[in-house]
């Protein structure tokens, strides 16, 4: 195994907390040099993020974004639509649901971009990244206790906000990177219709 000199091995595991969707552990691990250490981390069910594209009659592309208050950092954060997986839900089904619930939009075309580990040092969370286009507007279906504003911006505006530090959300910064490379033609996407994904 090429990376054996980097791998840590679990010796014991202790549950610290089990909440509504977060599950925290403290593990003792054997380090590559034979010493031991402690690792505390959160088990997360996984999530998706959607980069919704609106195409104007003049060919202009805009992205759908949200402004949402995030209690742990006590700030209103600019983000792409996103949410955690429900039990037995596929990642595409989650993307479809979150887009509709949070923004009201549904999409006829979808493309899977990749994935990101937003906090790899202390969480198992993986966020699947999806692009959506051919959007049809509808009504939001927000969860109880969920409050957010939906707005649109050009990719250039989003990238400028990233540069200025106005966008700090890790998944949205990753999404902006994907968006920039997709629009430049460097990172192509394979688009599928909703019907194709439903049959898959």
Long-range contacts (C-beta under 8 A, 24 or more apart in sequence): 4-32, 5-32, 6-32, 7-32, 8-32, 8-37, 8-39, 11-36, 16-40, 21-45, 21-84, 40-122, 41-122, 41-123, 41-124, 42-122, 42-123, 42-124, 42-125, 43-123, 43-124, 44-84, 44-123, 44-124, 44-125, 44-126, 45-84, 45-85, 45-87, 46-84, 46-85, 46-91, 46-125, 46-126, 46-127, 46-128, 47-82, 47-83, 47-84, 47-85, 47-94, 47-125, 47-126, 47-127, 47-128, 48-82, 48-83, 48-85, 48-91, 48-94, 48-95, 48-98, 48-127, 48-128, 48-129, 48-130, 49-80, 49-81, 49-82, 49-95, 49-127, 49-128, 49-129, 49-130, 49-171, 49-172, 49-175, 50-80, 50-81, 50-82, 50-95, 50-98, 50-99, 50-130, 50-131, 50-132, 51-80, 51-113, 51-129, 51-130, 51-131, 51-132, 51-175, 51-178, 51-179, 52-80, 52-81, 52-99, 52-103, 52-105, 52-107, 52-131, 52-132, 52-133, 52-135, 53-131, 53-132, 53-133, 53-135, 54-135, 54-152, 55-133, 60-154, 61-154, 61-155, 61-183, 62-152, 62-153, 62-154, 63-152, 63-153, 63-154, 63-155, 63-158, 63-179, 64-103, 64-105, 64-135, 64-150, 64-151, 64-152, 65-150, 65-151, 65-152, 65-153, 65-158, 65-172, 66-102, 66-103, 66-148, 66-149, 66-150, 66-151, 67-148, 67-149, 67-151, 68-147, 68-148, 68-149, 69-147, 77-168, 77-169, 78-161, 78-166, 78-167, 78-169, 78-172, 79-169, 79-171, 79-172, 80-171, 80-172, 80-175, 82-127, 82-171, 91-128, 91-130, 92-130, 92-197, 94-128, 95-128, 95-130, 95-132, 96-194, 99-132, 100-138, 100-141, 101-140, 101-141, 101-142, 101-143, 102-140, 102-142, 102-146, 102-148, 102-150, 103-140, 103-150, 104-137, 104-138, 104-139, 104-140, 104-141, 104-150, 105-132, 105-135, 105-136, 105-137, 105-138, 106-135, 106-136, 106-138, 107-132, 107-133, 107-134, 107-135, 107-136, 107-194, 108-133, 108-134, 108-135, 108-136, 108-193, 108-194, 109-133, 109-134, 109-191, 109-192, 109-193, 109-194, 110-191, 110-192, 110-193, 110-194, 110-197, 111-189, 111-190, 111-191, 111-192, 112-189, 112-190, 113-178, 113-182, 113-187, 113-189, 114-178, 116-170, 116-171, 116-174, 118-170, 118-171, 118-174, 119-170, 127-171, 127-174, 129-171, 129-174, 129-175, 129-178, 131-178, 131-182, 131-189, 131-191, 133-191, 155-179, 155-180, 155-183
